Amino acid sequence: MGCKILLVDDEDMLLKAIKRMIVNLGHSVDVANNGPDAMELLKISTYDILILDHGMPNMNGFQVLELIKGKYPHMRIILFSGNPQCSSLEQRLKYGIDDVLNKPVDNKQLNDILLNVQ
């Protein structure tokens, strides 16, 4: 049985493409286009994994993580970024980031990371 995943990114076409990849890998996925929408979904649903874009306008990935820190200890965190150097070890520890998914994403990288954090 797959995981329930919340995918958050402000780039709509990328969001749709990655959602399709996640579904094809056997997981269920909800999507949000921004931090506030993600916060609302987290209030009403339980997720195994959060895949969160680092660089969103208005509320970036670290701001979302600051707000949810400690509230969902079971949920694994994958930071999603076009910059592979976007998070330091200190930030990973502070926010409980389990892995970083680099853009552009391919099926193998996504599958490997999802298997690693389950």
Biotite code that builds the C-alpha atoms (Angstrom):
import biotite.structure as struc

atoms = struc.array([
    struc.Atom([0.000, 0.000, 0.000], chain_id="A", res_id=1, res_name="MET", atom_name="CA", element="C"),
    struc.Atom([1.334, 3.422, -0.912], chain_id="A", res_id=2, res_name="GLY", atom_name="CA", element="C"),
    struc.Atom([1.782, 6.499, 1.205], chain_id="A", res_id=3, res_name="CYS", atom_name="CA", element="C"),
    struc.Atom([-0.494, 9.503, 1.482], chain_id="A", res_id=4, res_name="LYS", atom_name="CA", element="C"),
    struc.Atom([1.509, 12.495, 0.275], chain_id="A", res_id=5, res_name="ILE", atom_name="CA", element="C"),
    struc.Atom([0.957, 16.253, 0.344], chain_id="A", res_id=6, res_name="LEU", atom_name="CA", element="C"),
    struc.Atom([2.766, 17.936, -2.546], chain_id="A", res_id=7, res_name="LEU", atom_name="CA", element="C"),
    struc.Atom([3.238, 21.715, -2.351], chain_id="A", res_id=8, res_name="VAL", atom_name="CA", element="C"),
    struc.Atom([4.623, 23.846, -5.196], chain_id="A", res_id=9, res_name="ASP", atom_name="CA", element="C"),
    struc.Atom([3.643, 27.141, -6.774], chain_id="A", res_id=10, res_name="ASP", atom_name="CA", element="C"),
    struc.Atom([4.461, 25.984, -10.328], chain_id="A", res_id=11, res_name="GLU", atom_name="CA", element="C"),
    struc.Atom([1.201, 24.488, -11.590], chain_id="A", res_id=12, res_name="ASP", atom_name="CA", element="C"),
    struc.Atom([2.565, 22.477, -14.533], chain_id="A", res_id=13, res_name="MET", atom_name="CA", element="C"),
    struc.Atom([5.341, 21.004, -12.413], chain_id="A", res_id=14, res_name="LEU", atom_name="CA", element="C"),
    struc.Atom([2.841, 20.192, -9.674], chain_id="A", res_id=15, res_name="LEU", atom_name="CA", element="C"),
    struc.Atom([0.659, 18.249, -12.125], chain_id="A", res_id=16, res_name="LYS", atom_name="CA", element="C"),
    struc.Atom([3.620, 16.361, -13.605], chain_id="A", res_id=17, res_name="ALA", atom_name="CA", element="C"),
    struc.Atom([4.995, 15.312, -10.221], chain_id="A", res_id=18, res_name="ILE", atom_name="CA", element="C"),
    struc.Atom([1.533, 14.385, -8.969], chain_id="A", res_id=19, res_name="LYS", atom_name="CA", element="C"),
    struc.Atom([1.208, 12.047, -11.960], chain_id="A", res_id=20, res_name="ARG", atom_name="CA", element="C"),
    struc.Atom([4.615, 10.491, -11.151], chain_id="A", res_id=21, res_name="MET", atom_name="CA", element="C"),
    struc.Atom([3.643, 9.951, -7.508], chain_id="A", res_id=22, res_name="ILE", atom_name="CA", element="C"),
    struc.Atom([0.321, 8.335, -8.448], chain_id="A", res_id=23, res_name="VAL", atom_name="CA", element="C"),
    struc.Atom([2.094, 6.091, -10.982], chain_id="A", res_id=24, res_name="ASN", atom_name="CA", element="C"),
    struc.Atom([4.413, 4.956, -8.173], chain_id="A", res_id=25, res_name="LEU", atom_name="CA", element="C"),
    struc.Atom([1.350, 3.765, -6.221], chain_id="A", res_id=26, res_name="GLY", atom_name="CA", element="C"),
    struc.Atom([0.852, 6.589, -3.747], chain_id="A", res_id=27, res_name="HIS", atom_name="CA", element="C"),
    struc.Atom([-2.096, 8.890, -3.153], chain_id="A", res_id=28, res_name="SER", atom_name="CA", element="C"),
    struc.Atom([-1.434, 12.613, -3.334], chain_id="A", res_id=29, res_name="VAL", atom_name="CA", element="C"),
    struc.Atom([-3.118, 15.898, -2.490], chain_id="A", res_id=30, res_name="ASP", atom_name="CA", element="C"),
    struc.Atom([-1.715, 19.127, -3.882], chain_id="A", res_id=31, res_name="VAL", atom_name="CA", element="C"),
    struc.Atom([-1.460, 22.724, -2.720], chain_id="A", res_id=32, res_name="ALA", atom_name="CA", element="C"),
    struc.Atom([-0.174, 25.697, -4.722], chain_id="A", res_id=33, res_name="ASN", atom_name="CA", element="C"),
    struc.Atom([1.133, 27.650, -1.729], chain_id="A", res_id=34, res_name="ASN", atom_name="CA", element="C"),
    struc.Atom([1.981, 27.535, 1.951], chain_id="A", res_id=35, res_name="GLY", atom_name="CA", element="C"),
    struc.Atom([-1.378, 28.750, 3.320], chain_id="A", res_id=36, res_name="PRO", atom_name="CA", element="C"),
    struc.Atom([-3.284, 26.130, 1.274], chain_id="A", res_id=37, res_name="ASP", atom_name="CA", element="C"),
    struc.Atom([-0.896, 23.455, 2.538], chain_id="A", res_id=38, res_name="ALA", atom_name="CA", element="C"),
    struc.Atom([-1.524, 24.552, 6.119], chain_id="A", res_id=39, res_name="MET", atom_name="CA", element="C"),
    struc.Atom([-5.285, 24.175, 5.582], chain_id="A", res_id=40, res_name="GLU", atom_name="CA", element="C"),
    struc.Atom([-4.891, 20.670, 4.142], chain_id="A", res_id=41, res_name="LEU", atom_name="CA", element="C"),
    struc.Atom([-2.673, 19.667, 7.065], chain_id="A", res_id=42, res_name="LEU", atom_name="CA", element="C"),
    struc.Atom([-5.474, 20.681, 9.442], chain_id="A", res_id=43, res_name="LYS", atom_name="CA", element="C"),
    struc.Atom([-8.027, 18.369, 7.819], chain_id="A", res_id=44, res_name="ILE", atom_name="CA", element="C"),
    struc.Atom([-5.988, 15.369, 6.612], chain_id="A", res_id=45, res_name="SER", atom_name="CA", element="C"),
    struc.Atom([-3.159, 13.167, 7.820], chain_id="A", res_id=46, res_name="THR", atom_name="CA", element="C"),
    struc.Atom([-0.158, 12.635, 5.568], chain_id="A", res_id=47, res_name="TYR", atom_name="CA", element="C"),
    struc.Atom([2.756, 10.232, 5.659], chain_id="A", res_id=48, res_name="ASP", atom_name="CA", element="C"),
    struc.Atom([5.003, 12.490, 3.587], chain_id="A", res_id=49, res_name="ILE", atom_name="CA", element="C"),
    struc.Atom([5.140, 16.226, 2.866], chain_id="A", res_id=50, res_name="LEU", atom_name="CA", element="C"),
    struc.Atom([6.971, 17.262, -0.315], chain_id="A", res_id=51, res_name="ILE", atom_name="CA", element="C"),
    struc.Atom([7.399, 21.003, -0.014], chain_id="A", res_id=52, res_name="LEU", atom_name="CA", element="C"),
    struc.Atom([8.857, 23.528, -2.437], chain_id="A", res_id=53, res_name="ASP", atom_name="CA", element="C"),
    struc.Atom([11.622, 25.621, -0.911], chain_id="A", res_id=54, res_name="HIS", atom_name="CA", element="C"),
    struc.Atom([11.062, 28.794, -2.935], chain_id="A", res_id=55, res_name="GLY", atom_name="CA", element="C"),
    struc.Atom([7.403, 29.832, -2.986], chain_id="A", res_id=56, res_name="MET", atom_name="CA", element="C"),
    struc.Atom([6.162, 33.429, -2.862], chain_id="A", res_id=57, res_name="PRO", atom_name="CA", element="C"),
    struc.Atom([4.399, 34.797, 0.245], chain_id="A", res_id=58, res_name="ASN", atom_name="CA", element="C"),
    struc.Atom([5.219, 31.787, 2.452], chain_id="A", res_id=59, res_name="MET", atom_name="CA", element="C"),
    struc.Atom([8.311, 29.771, 1.524], chain_id="A", res_id=60, res_name="ASN", atom_name="CA", element="C"),
    struc.Atom([9.017, 26.183, 2.499], chain_id="A", res_id=61, res_name="GLY", atom_name="CA", element="C"),
    struc.Atom([10.995, 27.067, 5.612], chain_id="A", res_id=62, res_name="PHE", atom_name="CA", element="C"),
    struc.Atom([8.186, 29.332, 6.839], chain_id="A", res_id=63, res_name="GLN", atom_name="CA", element="C"),
    struc.Atom([5.715, 26.457, 6.484], chain_id="A", res_id=64, res_name="VAL", atom_name="CA", element="C"),
    struc.Atom([8.114, 24.141, 8.295], chain_id="A", res_id=65, res_name="LEU", atom_name="CA", element="C"),
    struc.Atom([8.521, 26.662, 11.117], chain_id="A", res_id=66, res_name="GLU", atom_name="CA", element="C"),
    struc.Atom([4.729, 26.701, 11.605], chain_id="A", res_id=67, res_name="LEU", atom_name="CA", element="C"),
    struc.Atom([4.318, 22.915, 11.592], chain_id="A", res_id=68, res_name="ILE", atom_name="CA", element="C"),
    struc.Atom([7.498, 22.048, 13.507], chain_id="A", res_id=69, res_name="LYS", atom_name="CA", element="C"),
    struc.Atom([6.679, 19.441, 16.147], chain_id="A", res_id=70, res_name="GLY", atom_name="CA", element="C"),
    struc.Atom([2.988, 19.159, 15.211], chain_id="A", res_id=71, res_name="LYS", atom_name="CA", element="C"),
    struc.Atom([3.291, 16.163, 12.870], chain_id="A", res_id=72, res_name="TYR", atom_name="CA", element="C"),
    struc.Atom([6.112, 13.992, 14.220], chain_id="A", res_id=73, res_name="PRO", atom_name="CA", element="C"),
    struc.Atom([5.088, 10.984, 12.136], chain_id="A", res_id=74, res_name="HIS", atom_name="CA", element="C"),
    struc.Atom([5.191, 12.901, 8.841], chain_id="A", res_id=75, res_name="MET", atom_name="CA", element="C"),
    struc.Atom([8.351, 12.671, 6.768], chain_id="A", res_id=76, res_name="ARG", atom_name="CA", element="C"),
    struc.Atom([9.563, 15.921, 5.163], chain_id="A", res_id=77, res_name="ILE", atom_name="CA", element="C"),
    struc.Atom([11.073, 16.201, 1.697], chain_id="A", res_id=78, res_name="ILE", atom_name="CA", element="C"),
    struc.Atom([12.222, 19.659, 0.649], chain_id="A", res_id=79, res_name="LEU", atom_name="CA", element="C"),
    struc.Atom([11.749, 20.306, -3.058], chain_id="A", res_id=80, res_name="PHE", atom_name="CA", element="C"),
    struc.Atom([14.107, 22.758, -4.735], chain_id="A", res_id=81, res_name="SER", atom_name="CA", element="C"),
    struc.Atom([15.826, 23.841, -7.917], chain_id="A", res_id=82, res_name="GLY", atom_name="CA", element="C"),
    struc.Atom([18.899, 24.582, -5.790], chain_id="A", res_id=83, res_name="ASN", atom_name="CA", element="C"),
    struc.Atom([20.585, 21.437, -4.423], chain_id="A", res_id=84, res_name="PRO", atom_name="CA", element="C"),
    struc.Atom([22.377, 23.578, -1.820], chain_id="A", res_id=85, res_name="GLN", atom_name="CA", element="C"),
    struc.Atom([19.122, 25.070, -0.472], chain_id="A", res_id=86, res_name="CYS", atom_name="CA", element="C"),
    struc.Atom([19.341, 23.491, 2.961], chain_id="A", res_id=87, res_name="SER", atom_name="CA", element="C"),
    struc.Atom([22.241, 23.173, 5.330], chain_id="A", res_id=88, res_name="SER", atom_name="CA", element="C"),
    struc.Atom([22.635, 20.303, 7.787], chain_id="A", res_id=89, res_name="LEU", atom_name="CA", element="C"),
    struc.Atom([21.580, 22.725, 10.524], chain_id="A", res_id=90, res_name="GLU", atom_name="CA", element="C"),
    struc.Atom([18.333, 23.552, 8.677], chain_id="A", res_id=91, res_name="GLN", atom_name="CA", element="C"),
    struc.Atom([17.650, 19.874, 8.000], chain_id="A", res_id=92, res_name="ARG", atom_name="CA", element="C"),
    struc.Atom([17.983, 19.108, 11.698], chain_id="A", res_id=93, res_name="LEU", atom_name="CA", element="C"),
    struc.Atom([16.035, 22.167, 12.842], chain_id="A", res_id=94, res_name="LYS", atom_name="CA", element="C"),
    struc.Atom([13.047, 21.480, 10.573], chain_id="A", res_id=95, res_name="TYR", atom_name="CA", element="C"),
    struc.Atom([13.195, 17.687, 10.494], chain_id="A", res_id=96, res_name="GLY", atom_name="CA", element="C"),
    struc.Atom([13.897, 17.515, 6.763], chain_id="A", res_id=97, res_name="ILE", atom_name="CA", element="C"),
    struc.Atom([14.427, 13.890, 5.778], chain_id="A", res_id=98, res_name="ASP", atom_name="CA", element="C"),
    struc.Atom([15.652, 14.457, 2.229], chain_id="A", res_id=99, res_name="ASP", atom_name="CA", element="C"),
    struc.Atom([15.906, 16.999, -0.600], chain_id="A", res_id=100, res_name="VAL", atom_name="CA", element="C"),
    struc.Atom([14.282, 16.402, -3.987], chain_id="A", res_id=101, res_name="LEU", atom_name="CA", element="C"),
    struc.Atom([16.099, 18.353, -6.689], chain_id="A", res_id=102, res_name="ASN", atom_name="CA", element="C"),
    struc.Atom([14.432, 19.912, -9.709], chain_id="A", res_id=103, res_name="LYS", atom_name="CA", element="C"),
    struc.Atom([14.119, 18.794, -12.425], chain_id="A", res_id=104, res_name="PRO", atom_name="CA", element="C"),
    struc.Atom([12.650, 15.594, -11.018], chain_id="A", res_id=105, res_name="VAL", atom_name="CA", element="C"),
    struc.Atom([12.803, 12.217, -12.697], chain_id="A", res_id=106, res_name="ASP", atom_name="CA", element="C"),
    struc.Atom([10.912, 9.048, -11.763], chain_id="A", res_id=107, res_name="ASN", atom_name="CA", element="C"),
    struc.Atom([13.984, 7.216, -10.437], chain_id="A", res_id=108, res_name="LYS", atom_name="CA", element="C"),
    struc.Atom([15.059, 10.052, -8.141], chain_id="A", res_id=109, res_name="GLN", atom_name="CA", element="C"),
    struc.Atom([11.503, 10.465, -6.843], chain_id="A", res_id=110, res_name="LEU", atom_name="CA", element="C"),
    struc.Atom([11.041, 6.725, -6.302], chain_id="A", res_id=111, res_name="ASN", atom_name="CA", element="C"),
    struc.Atom([14.422, 6.374, -4.541], chain_id="A", res_id=112, res_name="ASP", atom_name="CA", element="C"),
    struc.Atom([13.665, 9.228, -2.168], chain_id="A", res_id=113, res_name="ILE", atom_name="CA", element="C"),
    struc.Atom([10.141, 7.989, -1.396], chain_id="A", res_id=114, res_name="LEU", atom_name="CA", element="C"),
    struc.Atom([11.483, 4.489, -0.674], chain_id="A", res_id=115, res_name="LEU", atom_name="CA", element="C"),
    struc.Atom([14.212, 5.982, 1.512], chain_id="A", res_id=116, res_name="ASN", atom_name="CA", element="C"),
    struc.Atom([11.879, 8.040, 3.729], chain_id="A", res_id=117, res_name="VAL", atom_name="CA", element="C"),
    struc.Atom([9.117, 5.456, 4.220], chain_id="A", res_id=118, res_name="GLN", atom_name="CA", element="C"),
])
